[in-house]
Amino acid sequence: VANMPGAVPRTSTQALANAVFPYVLKIARDGLEKAAAKDPALAKGINVYACPGKPGAVLTNQAVAKACGEKYLPLERAVKKS
């Protein structure tokens, strides 16, 4: 069922916040690049990466890039280019 969280909005919001918050703390503590390098699960969740101080962004999720008909660049390579 696509809108199951809508049946229990408060509970689903709390569950989402509890699942995401540890990643937010890692990014706040280490910065995105270091946090992603340390945590493969976090790195897997990054679909788009923009190099700090440079225009444009790259798709770092192969499935998303394919669905959009765009080029794919692995996150590790995108970070090295920045």
Backbone bond lengths (Angstrom), bond angles and torsions (degrees), N, CA, C in turn:
res aa  C-N    CA-C-N  psi(-1)  N-CA   C-N-CA  omega(-1)  CA-C   N-CA-C  phi
1 V - - - 1.453 - - 1.525 107.99 -
2 A 1.304 116.46 122.79 1.465 121.48 -172.89 1.520 113.79 -64.86
3 N 1.323 118.68 -37.57 1.458 120.02 -174.90 1.522 112.37 -109.02
4 M 1.302 117.87 36.17 1.456 121.18 179.81 1.531 111.98 -58.42
5 P 1.348 120.17 -40.50 1.465 118.83 178.53 1.521 113.18 -59.78
6 G 1.339 117.86 -24.47 1.453 120.85 178.53 1.519 112.90 -65.43
7 A 1.317 117.77 -21.21 1.461 121.55 179.30 1.524 111.28 -73.09
8 V 1.313 116.72 -28.11 1.472 121.55 179.66 1.537 108.45 -136.69
9 P 1.335 117.22 69.98 1.459 120.04 -170.73 1.526 114.64 -61.19
10 R 1.311 117.88 -40.76 1.467 119.33 -178.21 1.526 110.75 -67.22
11 T 1.307 116.75 -46.28 1.463 120.98 -179.59 1.520 111.20 -63.66
12 S 1.323 117.05 -42.16 1.467 119.23 -179.35 1.527 111.09 -68.02
13 T 1.326 117.57 -35.35 1.465 120.82 176.86 1.519 110.62 -65.36
14 Q 1.321 117.11 -42.94 1.467 120.65 178.26 1.526 110.72 -64.31
15 A 1.312 117.18 -41.01 1.466 120.53 179.37 1.527 110.76 -63.58
16 L 1.329 116.87 -43.28 1.465 120.57 178.32 1.525 110.77 -63.14
17 A 1.319 117.15 -45.02 1.468 120.78 179.10 1.524 110.86 -61.29
18 N 1.308 117.37 -42.25 1.468 120.95 179.25 1.524 111.95 -65.22
19 A 1.313 117.03 -34.29 1.466 120.65 -179.96 1.527 111.86 -75.27
20 V 1.321 117.51 -35.27 1.463 122.30 -174.43 1.529 112.92 -86.95
21 F 1.318 117.79 -32.38 1.468 121.59 -171.66 1.527 114.44 -55.39
22 P 1.330 120.47 -41.72 1.472 118.71 178.04 1.532 112.88 -58.83
23 Y 1.318 117.05 -35.25 1.468 120.46 177.94 1.529 110.96 -70.15
24 V 1.322 116.54 -38.86 1.467 120.75 177.04 1.523 109.93 -60.24
25 L 1.326 116.90 -43.28 1.465 120.70 178.75 1.529 111.40 -62.31
26 K 1.324 116.96 -42.96 1.470 120.27 179.15 1.524 111.10 -61.75
27 I 1.325 116.66 -43.98 1.464 120.52 -179.85 1.526 110.43 -65.96
28 A 1.331 116.89 -41.52 1.467 120.54 179.16 1.524 110.97 -64.27
29 R 1.316 117.02 -38.29 1.466 121.66 -176.91 1.529 111.90 -75.93
30 D 1.331 116.97 -45.51 1.466 120.92 -170.43 1.524 114.83 -107.27
31 G 1.326 117.75 -13.71 1.459 120.55 -170.40 1.520 108.62 86.50
32 L 1.312 116.39 155.23 1.467 120.79 -174.26 1.521 112.86 -59.89
33 E 1.324 116.95 -47.26 1.462 120.32 -174.28 1.529 112.04 -63.33
34 K 1.334 116.92 -47.13 1.470 120.09 -179.39 1.524 111.14 -69.28
35 A 1.326 116.74 -40.15 1.464 120.15 179.71 1.528 110.70 -61.99
36 A 1.325 116.85 -42.15 1.471 120.70 179.50 1.523 111.24 -67.67
37 A 1.331 116.97 -36.06 1.468 120.19 178.75 1.525 111.17 -67.29
38 K 1.325 117.02 -33.09 1.468 121.73 -179.02 1.526 112.74 -81.52
39 D 1.333 117.13 -26.72 1.466 120.90 -172.34 1.530 110.70 -126.91
40 P 1.331 117.50 101.01 1.470 120.57 -179.05 1.530 113.63 -58.79
41 A 1.324 117.82 -32.12 1.469 120.12 179.18 1.527 110.33 -65.95
42 L 1.308 116.60 -40.87 1.464 120.76 176.90 1.526 109.89 -64.65
43 A 1.310 117.21 -45.89 1.467 121.51 -179.48 1.528 111.10 -59.05
44 K 1.333 116.75 -38.11 1.470 120.76 179.46 1.522 112.57 -63.74
45 G 1.320 116.38 -26.14 1.464 120.74 -178.07 1.517 114.77 -86.25
46 I 1.330 117.36 -3.07 1.465 120.84 -179.48 1.529 108.18 -90.44
47 N 1.315 116.34 111.99 1.461 121.81 -177.68 1.520 112.85 -94.61
48 V 1.327 116.58 -28.23 1.458 122.25 -176.72 1.517 108.08 -134.78
49 Y 1.329 116.41 136.47 1.467 120.70 178.85 1.519 109.09 -131.24
50 A 1.325 115.86 130.16 1.461 121.97 175.55 1.516 107.62 -114.87
51 C 1.317 116.47 126.97 1.459 121.40 178.73 1.523 108.92 -67.80
52 P 1.332 117.54 129.31 1.464 119.79 179.49 1.529 110.96 -57.50
53 G 1.317 116.03 131.60 1.452 121.25 177.39 1.517 115.48 78.57
54 K 1.333 117.19 2.85 1.468 120.54 179.45 1.528 109.22 -121.99
55 P 1.334 116.86 143.70 1.466 118.97 179.15 1.530 111.74 -73.23
56 G 1.310 115.51 153.38 1.461 120.61 175.25 1.514 113.21 86.15
57 A 1.304 114.65 168.60 1.460 121.90 -179.90 1.523 108.30 -144.98
58 V 1.328 115.70 162.99 1.461 121.15 178.77 1.523 109.46 -124.06
59 L 1.321 115.54 151.92 1.459 120.63 175.89 1.520 108.38 -85.86
60 T 1.315 116.04 124.84 1.460 121.73 -176.30 1.524 112.23 -110.47
61 N 1.315 116.42 10.05 1.458 122.19 175.54 1.522 106.95 -118.01
62 Q 1.317 116.25 118.14 1.464 120.81 -173.45 1.524 112.57 -61.05
63 A 1.323 117.31 -40.75 1.466 120.25 -179.12 1.528 111.24 -66.47
64 V 1.313 117.12 -40.20 1.467 121.03 178.33 1.526 109.74 -64.92
65 A 1.327 116.59 -45.42 1.467 120.53 179.51 1.529 110.93 -59.65
66 K 1.322 116.25 -43.72 1.468 120.25 -179.88 1.528 110.57 -63.83
67 A 1.331 116.75 -44.07 1.463 120.82 -179.18 1.529 111.75 -63.97
68 C 1.332 116.41 -30.66 1.466 121.09 -179.31 1.521 112.82 -92.15
69 G 1.330 116.68 -5.47 1.454 120.02 -177.44 1.520 112.69 67.55
70 E 1.320 116.23 32.20 1.467 121.90 -177.82 1.522 110.39 -115.26
71 K 1.328 115.93 169.63 1.458 121.43 177.67 1.525 109.95 -74.25
72 Y 1.323 114.94 148.79 1.466 123.12 178.52 1.521 108.69 -112.14
73 L 1.322 115.94 137.12 1.453 121.47 174.98 1.525 107.49 -134.81
74 P 1.335 118.46 120.10 1.463 119.72 179.51 1.534 110.88 -55.01
75 L 1.306 116.41 144.23 1.464 121.63 -176.88 1.523 111.78 -53.91
76 E 1.324 117.15 -43.03 1.469 120.25 -177.76 1.528 110.96 -58.74
77 R 1.323 116.65 -41.15 1.474 120.61 179.29 1.521 111.27 -71.60
78 A 1.326 116.88 -37.45 1.468 120.35 178.90 1.525 110.63 -63.37
79 V 1.328 116.35 -41.08 1.465 120.68 179.87 1.525 109.87 -66.75
80 K 1.329 117.47 -40.78 1.471 120.92 179.58 1.521 111.88 -63.04
81 K 1.338 116.83 -32.30 1.466 120.84 -179.61 1.526 111.97 -74.15
82 S 1.329 117.29 -19.02 1.470 119.56 -175.14 1.503 113.04 -77.25
